[in-house]
């Protein structure tokens, strides 16, 4: 009989309605996942930095050595084509951006699956 047993008895008498609420994580309303950790593939980095020159160079060398680079997911579960499609949602590009379209077209021409699904089941 002491302070510890008194606390335990008091806690046992509480119902779930009396227990303090556990903190609830805020729901994300963002379209894109939290900032990604590196490493991302060189192709993913090139797409995210809108570097058409680097994308073309990587795809040209990958066509010979490893055509699967267009099917590599990043840490957020996105394929390079998802990132390219997201460029069309960035205000400075917009849905009719020639750069965003050129990047997406280059990826599809290199074998990217236009129907690929990210970790959440979304297509590009």
C-alpha positions as MATLAB code, in Angstrom:
seq = 'XXXXXXXXXXXXXXXXXXXXXXXXXXXXXXXXXXXXXXXXXXXXXXXXXXXXXXXXXXXXXXXXXXXXXXXXXXXXXXXXXXXXXXXXXXXXXXXXXXXXXXXXXXXXXXXXXXXXXXXXXXXX';
ca = [
       0.000    0.000    0.000;
       1.679    3.117   -1.146;
       1.602    5.851   -3.745;
       2.261    3.438   -6.622;
      -0.646    1.159   -5.732;
      -2.969    4.164   -5.231;
      -2.085    5.430   -8.718;
      -2.625    1.990  -10.242;
      -6.026    1.667   -8.540;
      -7.048    5.109   -9.754;
      -5.981    4.291  -13.310;
      -7.809    0.933  -13.250;
     -11.025    2.739  -12.289;
     -10.885    5.031  -15.326;
     -12.951    4.191  -18.362;
     -11.709    4.909  -21.894;
     -13.771    8.119  -21.805;
     -11.679    9.331  -18.879;
      -8.256    8.548  -20.277;
      -6.307   11.410  -21.807;
      -6.568   11.451  -25.570;
      -3.558   10.296  -27.510;
      -2.138   12.955  -29.790;
      -3.507   12.654  -33.311;
      -1.124   13.129  -36.218;
      -2.329   15.888  -38.527;
      -3.757   14.709  -41.832;
      -1.729   15.789  -44.831;
      -3.627   17.655  -47.499;
      -0.643   17.914  -49.810;
      -0.723   16.317  -53.235;
       2.918   15.315  -53.051;
       4.615   13.318  -50.282;
       6.964   14.883  -47.771;
      10.401   15.803  -49.100;
      12.204   12.719  -50.256;
      15.328   11.305  -48.732;
      18.258   10.632  -50.988;
      19.309    8.536  -52.690;
      17.016    9.002  -55.618;
      18.061    7.635  -58.945;
      19.941    9.938  -61.299;
      16.921    9.837  -63.615;
      14.527   10.833  -60.813;
      16.844   13.715  -59.856;
      17.007   14.870  -63.484;
      13.208   14.740  -63.849;
      12.655   16.622  -60.586;
      15.160   19.285  -61.627;
      13.523   19.531  -65.092;
      16.849   18.861  -66.821;
      15.838   17.673  -70.281;
      19.508   17.391  -71.287;
      20.345   15.095  -68.332;
      17.185   13.044  -68.863;
      18.080   12.475  -72.521;
      21.652   11.526  -71.624;
      20.545    9.076  -68.908;
      17.889    7.496  -71.126;
      20.347    7.127  -74.027;
      22.887    5.302  -71.860;
      20.182    3.284  -70.094;
      18.807    2.049  -73.415;
      22.097    0.201  -73.812;
      22.929   -0.737  -70.219;
      19.743   -0.843  -68.139;
      16.362    0.001  -69.667;
      14.670   -0.648  -66.311;
      15.707    2.789  -64.988;
      12.344    4.168  -66.154;
      10.668    1.690  -63.788;
      12.618    2.547  -60.621;
      10.572    4.002  -57.763;
      11.891    6.657  -55.442;
      11.545    6.627  -51.645;
       7.985    7.953  -51.903;
       6.955    5.168  -54.277;
       6.848    7.401  -57.352;
       8.114    6.425  -60.782;
       9.944    9.011  -62.911;
       6.794    9.375  -65.016;
       4.803   10.400  -61.916;
       7.350   13.120  -61.250;
       7.196   14.251  -64.872;
       3.397   14.401  -64.741;
       3.634   16.406  -61.516;
       5.623   19.060  -63.371;
       2.386   19.909  -65.168;
       0.920   20.835  -61.777;
       3.719   23.286  -60.972;
       2.568   26.844  -61.778;
       5.639   27.789  -63.804;
       5.078   24.779  -66.069;
       1.345   24.234  -66.208;
      -0.548   21.396  -67.907;
       0.446   22.468  -71.420;
       4.124   23.026  -70.677;
       6.306   21.925  -73.589;
       9.084   20.984  -71.126;
       6.823   18.819  -68.947;
       5.358   17.176  -72.058;
       8.805   16.610  -73.558;
      10.040   14.961  -70.363;
       6.980   12.694  -70.140;
       7.232   11.825  -73.835;
      10.946   10.958  -73.495;
      10.194    8.643  -70.563;
       7.345    6.898  -72.396;
       9.463    6.552  -75.546;
      12.152    4.935  -73.369;
       9.650    2.356  -72.125;
       7.984    3.944  -69.089;
       4.563    2.444  -68.438;
       1.941    5.202  -68.750;
      -0.352    3.101  -66.540;
       2.138    2.575  -63.720;
       0.820    3.074  -60.201;
       2.608    4.738  -57.335;
       2.625    3.459  -53.747;
      -0.881    4.924  -53.266;
      -2.269    3.417  -56.470;
      -2.251    6.651  -58.491;
      -1.365    6.717  -62.174;
       0.657    9.576  -63.685;
];
